[in-house]
Amino acid sequence: MVQQYQSPVRVYKHPFEMVMAAYEKRFPTCEMIPVFVGCDILSDVESEDKATHVVERRCKLNVDAPRLLKRMVGFDYIYFVQKNALNRKERSLKISAHNESFSSRVLVNETCQYTVHPDNPNWTCFEQTASMEIKSFFGFESTVEKIAMKQYTANIKKGKEIIEYYLNELQTNGVKYIPTWAEENPHLVASQSSSNSTVSTASNTLMEDLTEVFGNMNVFLLTDSVQNFLKFCVFLMCFTSGQLIFFNISSTTDKLEEDYIEHILGVLQPIEESKLIQLRKWLADTHNGKIPRDDHILRFLRSRDFHFEKAKEFLCQSLSWRKQHQVDRILSNWKAPETLEKYYIGGWHHYGTDHRPIYVLRLGQMDTKGLLKSVGEEQILRHVIYIMEQGLQKCRESSVLRNKPMSSWTCLLDLEGLNMRHLWRPGVQALLRIIEVIEANYPETMARLLIVRSPRVFPVLWTLISPFIDEKTSSKFMMYTGTDYLECGGLVDYIPTEFIPDFLGGVSKVINTICDIPEGGPVPKSLYKTEWEKGDGVALWEDTIYKSANVLKGAPHEVLVEVPERDCVITWDFDSVKGDVTFTLFHSTHPLGKCFILDAAEYLTASFEPSSFRLTVRHATSHSSGRMLTSHKEITSQTHYTIMEAGIVCREGESVQGSHIARKPGSYVLQWKYHGGQPQSSTVQDVLYQVTHNPKSKVIYYHELLPSENFRGSMTSLESCQSAFSALSHVTTSSLP
């Protein structure tokens, strides 16, 4: 297995030349790096104008490994070859290194570079990537991998400290400025100094303007750098009716700086930083640059102990769920029914001792049966998701106001009044579904669950729901019985005394203890809906613009789009939720709408006749809730259809958006096909068996036909395409006239 590492961008607030002088002090040996015993210079080449300097060294390392392992393998030291390419003119240093010892069994490659900060010529950036592959090592592969990763991460932590130490030493010795190569050779590059001066002046002017505008609004600045302020942590804040509104406008292609991670996301280990950067980059590459916030990605990594593949799969499923159900719009587009606002006994209540938001839920006093019969399970689930989205927003607000990373909140659960009526089977089933949705899409959002006044019936409820709760989540549950929750070691450890709700014994005279949540009570039976009693209900986000489809092997999913006139624009946006699919856009001159309907056996048999092409179209009509499959035996390849968009392979978890300008009117077919080999047999029985037993893919998709008058040759006209998460691709293709 190949282990990979990608560092965040480390910023030294010193000029490049000073950092290079500090870096050179590490050779030939460095007391601050005990593992680095010494080095020999293999080659040393410097250009006549001293603009470039390339040095190759053979480094000797004393790896901290068990003595028994060293004796069995027969080594005392490990040797690496390091090549440093310094370009003083461009102010950059590129470092490459690989192992010389055991190179046939273990492959280690490392690349580092020091460059000038893109927005501040007086600062220096450092980046580092590495990979390690252990092919075989005398049966000690796992041990060697652990030792190597331990040594590597330890040296990463020391790297910045060592450079900072030598920088301070230089300044103590009176070296506070080293001229650049351009300053020493003004006759070679006369314009470089003025260019740097212009950039620096522009940056300073921009910062002065921003400070003047936001100075009275408590703007959160990560560092004094305009780069950090604009690229990585710009919260554009304004006060509207006393409410704080903020927007994150950081670009998805930006690299993460080390200081940004520490101040915004929290202190991470080097390997954890690397996994975050790798997953962030993968999402940007596969989702057209549309990626969630960094703290959202980090939650999914933490929930899977920073296992890249597990976290990637987990996150992609959640992103598809959010996209399909338009969760990103719920705070602005959805309002809870009056019944929920009045009888759902829960709400946000101040902040805890660690400044985390607190949500109070009085489950024992809630008429869960009445709520289910009056509004239905789907509305309750939607309301819970609304609360979860509120919690994420409150955490971000708290992070900004407190200048401290905050990604989770505290839930206070009051179970007084819980009895057997809460164990009503449909109610328990609804609770289990809510838990399933929350566990799958909001990991690591609850810092702790404080359970108070639990009755005797609670163990029965816990027995029913505990198998569906992740072990990591259940470890955050803290239960208090009787009234001991008011004593030391109880709620006061997490909630300030003045904020303990009045119904839990808070001081009633203090206005802060009054918990502003509905009083609840039994839901009147007059609000019950007969539809619910019949088993009917409103599907979650019934108005969603996205549809889902299973793509079986040998049975593609197809959507017919009738284009009435030329120059209309067909747009599509889809995710592969499970498995890989191939997407193709066809244009047919044959009137597909008049094709006759085949039964399943005829369809499957006809689909595998190699002599002709079969379009199996699902009509975009509403007169049938089932699947309408049509085909025509007269539709043959290269005669009645044309491939307008060649097969685009979409891997599991990836997102694809695109558009096509229809230069011809007629029938267009969007086809999603299982990405894999076709069935080998053409008999009905064999085909049915292969379709039902072979793996299948699943996609969620949305398509739109834009009239020609709305498209005037500009990509901005395509913004009318409704996409809950992604945008159209930058490339628009068109049919040939």
Disulfide bonds with the S-S distance in Angstrom:
none
